[in-house]
Every structure is written in structure tokens, then in C-alpha cells.
């Protein structure tokens, strides 16, 4: 009797770790038609990386004109880095060339899977291999800076990440996304209830204003000058950047408050409060 009990106890001890291990990773969710806008946005981004775009120059003045003349909606989007999920593309075939692998030329044939945590991401799913992965950050706040009472769409930022697989699951810890920016939602295109966007897009400079939070307050930034490691100073052309709004913008611009390093250079920026900048748009 004691021997039978010992055998049962030994079997239970062997099984429990297997059960525990299988419960460490959340279940994947296959995305279907309800996620068509998200999937289309991801595929469009992947395909855009293989295209050379001849973009016209843009500036503060050009974007201000678009908001004033075309009704483009300036959306201030804020993010909580802890609020995110992951969407991965799985492919059953082999890429025919290095270029196709690099630019995801078969993206329309992927099976798209959602995960809630980075450690849940599987290397394989039903015979398919994970070939691309994105982190999605839903905006914690979306505000029209011209009118806080105006209706705004939901907003999610996506960013390509690079999993590292060991034992069939991702072990990489991805850097948090905590950028601030104003996104210009054009009214010339079809209105959507939710916008999916990445700051890695080829046209990012044309449709965003970068922002920074200092001492609890949000500011719009503009490049003023940079000092290179050699001591050489390079000035950005604010006359061209601001054009007909030069006098008004330079008068309200805050100087000497914000800088950052870029490689071996130090970049100095001018700042605008959201309240001051919104007055220019009226």
C-alpha cells in the first residue's frame, strides 16, 4: 500500500511542473475580420518600407496652413507605456529572396495573432513561423488641441519589435514606448473610429508635431540649433520653418529650457505651450 502511494505521489510531483509550465504563457488570439483596419495598417506599413517616396518638404507653417484651411484635426495623443499588447504575423512558406524577407513581401498571406504580454509570443503557431511582431499602445488620452469638446477618434500607436525566441517563446524585454506627439488627422480621407499609426512611418514629419513633457507640462518642440562634437554650431532655418507665422511664433517660443543628445551632438529646441500654439490655429 505504501509503495502504491509513493508511486502516485511521485507521478503527481512529475506532472505538476508540466502543468505549471504550460500555464505560464497566455493563449494566443487569431485576428479576423473585426481587426481588418489594424491588419491593413500593419501590412501597409510593411509594404511601404520597400518603396522610395519623393516627399515634398514640410514645415510648421505648411502644417498650420493645412489645419486652418483644410480643417485637419490636431490630436494630442498621450500613452501609458504599461498599456500595450502584441500582434504578430506568422507565415508558412519560405521567402524567395533576402529583399522579400526584409520587406515582408508576403504580408497579405500572414496569419495574424494577438498576445497580451511579450513573454506570450510564440515562435511557431500551427506550423507557421513568427516573421514579424508589433507592439500596440492604445492612447490613454486623445485631445483636439483647438477644441477639447470636439469628438476625437480612438488612437493606437504600433511599433515593430524584434523577439528573441528560446524554448519556443520570446524572452526579449522591449523598450517602453512613451513618446508624446500631435497627430494631424486629415479630413480629406475617410473618417475612422480608430486610427492606427506609427512614428516610424515614411511621412511622420509631415503629419506630426513632436512634443515633450517637462515638469508635468506638455510642450511642442522645434529644432533651433545643434552643437557638434567639434564645437561647430549648426542653426536651423526658422525663417523658412515658420514663414508667415515667424513673428507670432518666435514671440511665444520658449528658449534655453530643453536640449537632448543625438550621437555626439547636442540639439537645442524651442518650446511652445499647447495653449499658446492653439491660439495660432484660430
VOSEBA-652552 format. One record per atom (N, C-alpha, C): x, y, z. Coordinates in steps of 0.2 Angstrom, whole numbers, padded with zeros to 4 digits, always signed. Layout:
XYZ/...
# end
This chain:
+0004-0006+0000/+0000+0000+0000/+0004+0006+0000/+0010+0006+0004/+0014+0012+0005/+0018+0013-0002/+0019+0007-0005/+0023+0008-0012/+0018+0011-0017/+0012+0009-0017/+0007+0012-0022/+0006+0019-0021/+0006+0021-0014/+0005+0028-0013/+0011+0032-0015/+0017+0029-0014/+0023+0033-0016/+0024+0034-0023/+0021+0029-0027/+0021+0029-0034/+0017+0035-0037/+0011+0035-0033/+0006+0040-0035/+0009+0047-0033/+0012+0048-0028/+0015+0054-0026/+0020+0056-0031/+0024+0051-0033/+0030+0053-0037/+0027+0055-0044/+0022+0052-0047/+0018+0054-0053/+0016+0061-0052/+0012+0062-0047/+0009+0069-0046/+0015+0074-0046/+0020+0073-0043/+0026+0078-0042/+0029+0079-0049/+0029+0074-0054/+0031+0075-0060/+0027+0079-0065/+0020+0078-0064/+0015+0081-0068/+0014+0088-0066/+0015+0090-0060/+0013+0097-0058/+0018+0102-0061/+0024+0101-0062/+0028+0106-0065/+0026+0107-0073/+0024+0101-0076/+0022+0102-0083/+0016+0106-0083/+0011+0105-0079/+0005+0109-0079/+0007+0116-0077/+0011+0118-0072/+0013+0124-0071/+0016+0128-0076/+0021+0124-0080/+0024+0127-0086/+0020+0129-0091/+0015+0125-0093/+0010+0126-0098/+0006+0132-0096/+0005+0134-0090/+0001+0139-0088/+0004+0146-0088/+0011+0146-0089/+0015+0152-0089/+0013+0157-0094/+0011+0154-0100/+0010+0159-0106/+0003+0159-0108/+0001+0165-0109/-0006+0166-0111/-0008+0164-0118/-0014+0162-0119/-0016+0159-0125/-0016+0165-0131/-0015+0163-0137/-0015+0167-0142/-0022+0168-0145/-0023+0174-0148/-0030+0175-0151/-0029+0176-0159/-0032+0172-0163/-0031+0173-0170/-0036+0179-0172/-0033+0184-0176/-0037+0190-0178/-0041+0189-0184/-0047+0191-0184/-0051+0190-0190/-0053+0197-0193/-0059+0197-0196/-0062+0202-0199/-0063+0208-0195/-0064+0207-0188/-0065+0213-0184/-0059+0217-0183/-0053+0214-0185/-0047+0218-0184/-0044+0220-0191/-0049+0220-0196/-0046+0222-0203/-0043+0228-0204/-0045+0234-0200/-0042+0240-0200/-0035+0240-0198/-0034+0236-0192/-0027+0235-0189/-0023+0231-0194/-0025+0226-0196/-0021+0222-0200/-0019+0225-0207/-0024+0229-0210/-0022+0233-0216/-0017+0238-0214/-0017+0241-0208/-0012+0247-0206/-0005+0243-0206/-0005+0238-0203/+0002+0234-0202/+0004+0232-0209/+0000+0229-0213/+0003+0227-0220/+0005+0233-0224/+0001+0239-0224/+0003+0245-0227/+0010+0247-0225/+0011+0247-0218/+0017+0249-0216/+0023+0245-0218/+0022+0238-0218/+0027+0234-0220/+0029+0234-0227/+0024+0235-0232/+0025+0236-0239/+0028+0243-0240/+0026+0248-0236/+0029+0255-0238/+0037+0255-0237/+0039+0250-0233/+0047+0250-0232/+0051+0249-0238/+0048+0246-0243/+0051+0244-0249/+0050+0249-0254/+0047+0255-0253/+0046+0260-0258/+0050+0266-0256/+0053+0269-0261/+0056+0276-0261/+0051+0281-0262/+0050+0285-0257/+0045+0291-0258/+0048+0297-0259/+0046+0301-0264/+0048+0308-0266/+0044+0313-0262/+0045+0314-0256/+0041+0319-0252/+0043+0326-0253/+0037+0330-0254/+0038+0337-0254/+0040+0340-0247/+0044+0345-0246/+0046+0347-0240/+0040+0350-0236/+0041+0349-0229/+0035+0352-0225/+0038+0356-0219/+0034+0360-0216/+0037+0364-0210/+0031+0366-0206/+0033+0370-0200/+0027+0372-0196/+0022+0376-0199/+0024+0380-0204/+0020+0385-0207/+0015+0381-0212/+0018+0376-0216/+0014+0372-0220/+0008+0368-0216/+0010+0365-0211/+0006+0361-0207/+0000+0366-0203/+0002+0372-0201/-0003+0376-0199/-0008+0378-0204/-0005+0379-0210/-0010+0381-0215/-0015+0376-0217/-0013+0369-0217/-0017+0364-0218/-0022+0363-0212/-0021+0365-0206/-0026+0365-0201/-0031+0370-0202/-0028+0376-0204/-0033+0382-0204/-0037+0382-0210/-0034+0379-0216/-0038+0379-0222/-0042+0373-0224/-0039+0367-0222/-0042+0361-0223/-0046+0358-0218/-0045+0361-0212/-0049+0358-0206/-0045+0352-0203/-0039+0351-0205/-0035+0345-0202/-0036+0345-0194/-0037+0340-0191/-0038+0340-0184/-0032+0338-0180/-0029+0343-0176/-0023+0342-0172/-0025+0338-0166/-0023+0331-0165/-0024+0327-0160/-0018+0326-0155/-0018+0328-0149/-0013+0327-0145/-0014+0320-0142/-0009+0316-0143/-0010+0309-0140/-0005+0307-0135/-0007+0304-0129/-0003+0303-0124/-0004+0295-0123/+0002+0292-0120/+0002+0285-0119/+0004+0283-0112/+0001+0278-0110/+0004+0274-0104/+0008+0268-0106/+0014+0268-0105/+0018+0263-0108/+0016+0256-0105/+0013+0255-0099/+0011+0249-0097/+0005+0246-0100/+0001+0250-0104/-0005+0248-0108/-0002+0246-0115/-0002+0240-0116/+0000+0238-0123/-0002+0230-0124/-0002+0228-0130/-0002+0221-0132/+0002+0220-0138/+0002+0214-0141/+0006+0212-0146/+0003+0209-0152/+0004+0210-0158/+0001+0207-0164/+0007+0205-0168/+0007+0198-0170/+0012+0195-0174/+0010+0192-0180/+0014+0192-0185/+0012+0189-0192/+0016+0182-0192/+0012+0177-0194/+0015+0170-0195/+0014+0168-0202/+0020+0165-0205/+0020+0163-0212/+0022+0156-0213/+0019+0153-0217/+0020+0145-0218/+0026+0144-0223/+0027+0149-0228/+0031+0147-0233/+0038+0150-0231/+0043+0149-0236/+0050+0152-0236/+0050+0158-0240/+0054+0163-0238/+0055+0169-0243/+0059+0167-0249/+0058+0170-0254/+0061+0168-0260/+0068+0172-0261/+0068+0178-0257/+0074+0182-0258/+0075+0186-0251/+0081+0188-0251/+0083+0192-0245/+0079+0199-0244/+0077+0202-0250/+0073+0208-0251/+0066+0206-0248/+0064+0201-0250/+0057+0199-0249/+0056+0198-0241/+0061+0195-0238/+0061+0194-0231/+0062+0200-0227/+0066+0205-0230/+0067+0211-0226/+0061+0215-0227/+0057+0215-0232/+0052+0220-0233/+0045+0216-0233/+0045+0210-0230/+0039+0207-0229/+0034+0207-0235/+0037+0205-0241/+0033+0205-0247/+0027+0200-0247/+0026+0195-0242/+0021+0191-0242/+0016+0193-0236/+0016+0199-0234/+0012+0201-0228/+0005+0199-0229/+0002+0200-0235/-0005+0199-0236/-0007+0191-0234/-0002+0187-0234/-0003+0180-0233/-0002+0178-0226/+0000+0182-0221/+0001+0181-0214/-0005+0179-0211/-0004+0174-0206/-0009+0173-0200/-0007+0178-0195/-0012+0182-0193/-0011+0187-0188/-0013+0185-0181/-0009+0185-0176/-0010+0183-0169/-0009+0188-0164/-0014+0189-0159/-0013+0194-0154/-0011+0190-0147/-0006+0194-0144/-0004+0192-0137/-0005+0197-0132/-0006+0196-0126/-0007+0201-0121/+0000+0203-0118/+0005+0199-0118/+0011+0200-0115/+0017+0198-0119/+0022+0201-0119/+0028+0200-0123/+0031+0193-0122/+0030+0190-0116/+0033+0183-0115/+0028+0178-0118/+0022+0180-0120/+0017+0175-0123/+0019+0174-0130/+0023+0178-0133/+0024+0177-0141/+0027+0171-0142/+0024+0167-0147/+0026+0160-0149/+0031+0161-0155/+0036+0157-0155/+0040+0156-0161/+0036+0153-0167/+0032+0148-0165/+0028+0144-0170/+0020+0144-0168/+0016+0144-0173/+0009+0143-0172/+0006+0139-0178/+0004+0133-0176/+0001+0128-0181/+0005+0127-0188/+0011+0126-0187/+0016+0125-0192/+0018+0131-0196/+0016+0137-0193/+0019+0144-0196/+0024+0147-0191/+0028+0151-0194/+0033+0154-0190/+0032+0161-0189/+0034+0164-0184/+0033+0171-0182/+0039+0175-0186/+0036+0179-0191/+0041+0183-0195/+0041+0190-0194/+0036+0193-0190/+0036+0200-0189/+0032+0201-0182/+0034+0206-0178/+0030+0207-0172/+0029+0214-0171/+0024+0216-0168/+0022+0223-0167/+0020+0224-0160/+0021+0229-0156/+0018+0231-0150/+0013+0237-0152/+0007+0236-0149/+0002+0241-0150/+0001+0245-0143/+0001+0251-0143/+0000+0255-0137/-0007+0259-0138/-0012+0258-0135/-0018+0262-0136/-0017+0268-0132/-0019+0274-0135/-0018+0281-0132/-0022+0281-0125/-0019+0284-0120/-0023+0285-0114/-0027+0291-0114/-0025+0295-0119/-0028+0302-0119/-0028+0304-0127/-0033+0306-0130/-0033+0310-0136/-0037+0316-0136/-0034+0322-0137/-0037+0328-0137/-0036+0332-0143/-0041+0336-0145/-0041+0341-0151/-0039+0347-0147/-0032+0349-0149/-0030+0355-0145/-0033+0362-0147/-0037+0362-0152/-0041+0368-0154/-0047+0368-0150/-0050+0362-0149/-0057+0362-0145/-0057+0355-0142/-0057+0356-0135/-0057+0350-0131/-0064+0346-0131/-0069+0350-0134/-0076+0347-0134/-0077+0344-0140/-0073+0344-0145/-0074+0341-0152/-0073+0333-0151/-0077+0330-0155/-0076+0322-0155/-0070+0320-0158/-0067+0315-0155/-0060+0313-0157/-0060+0305-0158/-0056+0303-0163/-0056+0295-0164/-0052+0292-0158/-0053+0286-0157/-0048+0282-0153/-0041+0282-0157/-0036+0280-0154/-0029+0280-0157/-0025+0275-0154/-0021+0271-0158/-0016+0266-0156/-0010+0267-0160/-0004+0267-0156/+0002+0268-0160/+0005+0260-0160/+0008+0259-0166/+0011+0252-0167/+0018+0253-0168/+0022+0248-0166/+0030+0249-0167/+0032+0242-0168/+0036+0241-0173/+0039+0234-0174/+0045+0233-0169/+0044+0227-0166/+0049+0224-0161/+0052+0218-0164/+0058+0216-0161/+0061+0210-0163/+0062+0205-0157/+0057+0200-0157/+0058+0195-0152/+0064+0191-0153/+0066+0188-0147/+0071+0183-0146/+0068+0177-0143/+0068+0171-0147/+0065+0165-0145/+0070+0160-0142/+0068+0158-0136/+0071+0152-0133/+0066+0148-0130/+0066+0141-0132/+0061+0136-0129/+0055+0138-0132/+0054+0141-0138/+0048+0142-0142/+0044+0148-0140/+0047+0152-0135/+0044+0158-0133/+0049+0164-0133/+0046+0170-0134/+0050+0176-0133/+0053+0177-0127/+0059+0179-0126/+0062+0181-0120/+0065+0188-0120/+0064+0192-0125/+0067+0199-0125/+0062+0203-0122/+0065+0208-0118/+0061+0213-0115/+0062+0220-0119/+0056+0222-0122/+0056+0228-0126/+0056+0234-0123/+0059+0239-0126/+0059+0246-0123/+0053+0249-0123/+0051+0252-0117/+0044+0255-0117/+0043+0261-0122/+0037+0262-0125/+0035+0267-0129/+0032+0273-0125/+0035+0278-0124/+0032+0284-0120/+0032+0291-0124/+0032+0291-0131/+0033+0297-0134/+0026+0301-0134/+0027+0307-0135/+0021+0312-0135/+0022+0315-0142/+0016+0316-0145/+0016+0320-0151/+0009+0322-0153/+0008+0327-0157/+0002+0329-0160/+0001+0326-0167/-0004+0322-0168/-0005+0319-0175/-0010+0323-0179/-0009+0325-0185/-0013+0329-0189/-0018+0324-0193/-0024+0324-0191/-0029+0319-0194/-0033+0323-0200/-0031+0321-0206/-0034+0324-0212/-0041+0323-0213/-0045+0328-0214/-0052+0327-0215/-0053+0325-0223/-0048+0325-0227/-0049+0324-0234/-0049+0316-0235/-0048+0312-0230/-0048+0305-0231/-0054+0302-0227/-0056+0296-0228/-0061+0293-0224/-0060+0293-0217/-0066+0296-0213/-0065+0296-0206/-0065+0289-0203/-0061+0288-0198/-0061+0281-0195/-0063+0282-0187/-0066+0277-0184/-0067+0277-0177/-0060+0276-0173/-0056+0273-0176/-0049+0272-0173/-0044+0273-0178/-0038+0276-0176/-0033+0277-0180/-0027+0273-0178/-0024+0269-0182/-0018+0265-0181/-0012+0269-0184/-0007+0271-0181/-0001+0275-0183/+0005+0273-0180/+0011+0274-0184/+0017+0273-0181/+0022+0279-0183/+0026+0281-0178/+0030+0287-0179/+0036+0285-0183/+0036+0278-0185/+0041+0276-0190/+0039+0276-0197/+0033+0279-0198/+0030+0280-0205/+0034+0284-0209/+0035+0283-0216/+0039+0287-0220/+0037+0295-0220/+0030+0296-0218/+0028+0303-0218/+0027+0306-0211/+0030+0303-0207/+0029+0305-0200/+0030+0313-0199/+0036+0316-0202/+0037+0323-0201/+0031+0327-0204/+0028+0325-0209/+0023+0328-0212/+0016+0328-0208/+0015+0324-0204/+0008+0323-0200/+0009+0323-0193/+0015+0325-0190/+0015+0326-0183/+0019+0332-0181/+0018+0334-0175/+0022+0339-0171/+0025+0335-0165/+0032+0334-0164/+0034+0331-0158/+0033+0335-0152/+0032+0332-0147/+0031+0335-0140/+0036+0332-0135/+0036+0336-0129/+0040+0333-0123/+0036+0336-0117/+0037+0332-0112/+0034+0334-0105/+0039+0336-0101/+0039+0342-0098/+0044+0344-0094/+0040+0347-0087/+0042+0345-0082/+0039+0347-0075/+0032+0347-0076/+0029+0341-0079/+0022+0340-0079/+0018+0343-0084/+0022+0348-0088/+0018+0351-0093/+0020+0349-0100/+0016+0349-0105/+0017+0347-0112/+0019+0353-0116/+0025+0352-0120/+0027+0357-0125/+0028+0354-0132/+0026+0358-0137/+0028+0356-0144/+0035+0359-0145/+0039+0355-0148/+0047+0356-0149/+0048+0358-0156/+0053+0363-0157/+0055+0364-0164/+0063+0365-0163/+0067+0362-0168/+0074+0362-0168/+0076+0369-0170/+0081+0372-0165/+0084+0378-0166/+0091+0378-0169/+0095+0374-0165/+0102+0373-0167/+0105+0367-0164/+0111+0365-0167/+0114+0359-0164/+0122+0361-0163/+0125+0358-0158/+0132+0359-0157/+0136+0353-0158/+0140+0352-0163/+0143+0346-0165/+0149+0345-0160/+0152+0339-0160/+0157+0337-0155/+0163+0341-0157/+0164+0344-0163/+0169+0348-0164/+0169+0355-0162/+0163+0357-0159/+0161+0364-0157/+0158+0368-0162/+0157+0365-0168/+0154+0369-0173/+0146+0369-0172/+0143+0375-0173/+0136+0376-0172/+0132+0376-0179/+0127+0372-0179/+0123+0372-0185/+0116+0375-0183/+0114+0380-0186/+0107+0383-0185/+0102+0381-0190/+0096+0379-0187/+0091+0378-0192/+0087+0384-0194/+0084+0384-0200/+0082+0390-0203/+0074+0391-0201/+0074+0395-0195/+0067+0396-0193/+0063+0401-0197/+0066+0405-0201/+0063+0409-0205/+0059+0405-0210/+0062+0400-0213/+0059+0396-0218/+0053+0391-0214/+0055+0389-0208/+0051+0384-0204/+0044+0388-0202/+0045+0394-0200/+0039+0397-0198/+0035+0402-0203/+0039+0404-0208/+0036+0408-0214/+0032+0414-0211/+0026+0414-0214/+0022+0420-0212/+0020+0420-0204/+0021+0415-0201/+0020+0415-0194/+0026+0416-0189/+0031+0418-0193/+0038+0419-0189/+0037+0424-0183/+0035+0430-0184/+0034+0434-0179/+0030+0432-0173/+0024+0429-0174/+0020+0427-0169/+0023+0421-0165/+0026+0416-0169/+0029+0410-0166/+0035+0412-0162/+0040+0416-0165/+0046+0417-0161/+0044+0421-0155/+0039+0425-0155/+0037+0429-0149/+0035+0425-0143/+0032+0419-0145/+0029+0415-0140/+0034+0409-0138/+0039+0408-0142/+0044+0402-0141/+0048+0403-0135/+0048+0398-0131/+0052+0397-0125/+0059+0395-0127/+0064+0398-0125/+0071+0396-0127/+0075+0394-0121/+0080+0390-0122/+0085+0389-0116/+0082+0384-0111/+0077+0380-0113/+0074+0376-0107/+0075+0368-0109/+0076+0367-0115/+0076+0360-0117/+0081+0358-0122/+0085+0353-0121/+0090+0350-0126/+0091+0343-0125/+0094+0339-0130/+0095+0332-0130/+0101+0331-0134/+0104+0325-0132/+0110+0322-0136/+0107+0318-0142/+0111+0319-0148/+0110+0315-0154/+0117+0312-0156/+0118+0306-0155/+0125+0304-0156/+0130+0308-0152/+0135+0311-0155/+0140+0316-0151/+0137+0323-0151/+0132+0325-0154/+0129+0331-0155/+0125+0333-0149/+0124+0339-0147/+0119+0342-0143/+0114+0346-0147/+0108+0344-0146/+0102+0348-0150/+0098+0352-0146/+0097+0358-0147/+0094+0363-0143/+0087+0365-0147/+0082+0365-0143/+0075+0366-0146/+0071+0372-0143/+0067+0375-0147/+0062+0380-0144/+0056+0376-0142/+0052+0379-0137/+0046+0376-0135/+0040+0380-0136/+0034+0377-0137/+0028+0381-0137/+0023+0377-0132/+0020+0381-0128/+0015+0378-0124/+0009+0376-0128/+0005+0371-0127/-0001+0369-0131/-0006+0375-0131/-0007+0378-0126/-0011+0384-0125/-0009+0389-0130/-0003+0391-0130/-0001+0397-0135/-0001+0394-0142/+0001+0388-0143/+0001+0386-0150/-0006+0385-0153/-0011+0383-0149/-0018+0383-0151/-0021+0390-0153/-0018+0395-0151/-0020+0402-0152/-0019+0403-0160/-0013+0401-0162/-0011+0402-0169/-0016+0399-0174/-0019+0393-0172/-0023+0389-0176/-0030+0392-0177/-0032+0397-0173/-0039+0400-0173/-0039+0405-0179/
# end
